[in-house]
């Protein structure tokens, strides 16, 4: 008997670009690395923290939608 697998493909529409959850998670991982390797309080650190928070919010929103 064959096993059936159902996959959901979710993309986040952001203006003219489409972001996949996989690419969003990859970017978040890179931002965490940046945060760990920057001086706390520097512009690069602050920018990375803000972008990470934005990405986390987007991911949370998408994950809520995928549960419906």
C-alpha positions in Angstrom: 0.0 0.0 0.0 1.4 3.4 -0.9 1.9 6.0 1.8 0.3 9.4 1.0 1.8 12.6 2.2 0.1 15.9 2.2 2.3 19.0 2.3 1.2 22.6 2.7 3.2 25.2 0.8 2.9 28.6 2.4 4.3 31.8 0.9 4.2 35.2 2.5 3.4 38.0 0.0 5.5 41.0 0.8 4.9 43.7 -1.8 6.2 42.3 -5.0 8.3 39.6 -3.5 7.3 36.2 -2.2 9.1 34.7 0.9 9.0 31.1 1.8 9.0 29.9 5.4 12.2 28.1 4.7 14.0 31.3 3.5 12.5 33.3 6.3 13.9 30.8 8.9 17.3 30.8 7.2 17.4 34.6 7.3 16.4 34.5 11.0 19.3 32.1 11.7 21.7 34.5 10.0 20.3 37.4 11.9 20.9 35.5 15.2 24.5 34.9 14.2 24.9 38.6 13.4 23.5 39.5 16.8 25.9 37.1 18.6 28.9 38.5 16.7 28.1 42.2 17.1 28.8 44.7 19.9 25.5 45.2 21.8 24.1 48.6 21.1 25.8 49.0 17.8 23.8 50.0 14.7 24.4 46.6 13.1 23.2 44.9 16.3 20.1 47.1 16.6 19.2 46.6 12.9 19.6 42.9 13.2 17.4 42.7 16.3 14.7 44.8 14.7 14.7 42.7 11.5 14.6 39.5 13.5 11.6 40.7 15.5 9.8 41.6 12.2 10.6 38.2 10.7 9.4 36.5 13.9 6.1 38.3 13.7 5.7 37.4 10.1 6.5 33.8 10.8 4.0 33.7 13.7 1.3 35.2 11.5 1.9 32.6 8.8 2.0 29.7 11.2 -1.4 30.8 12.6 -2.8 30.9 9.1 -1.5 27.5 8.3 -3.3 25.9 11.3 -6.7 27.0 9.8 
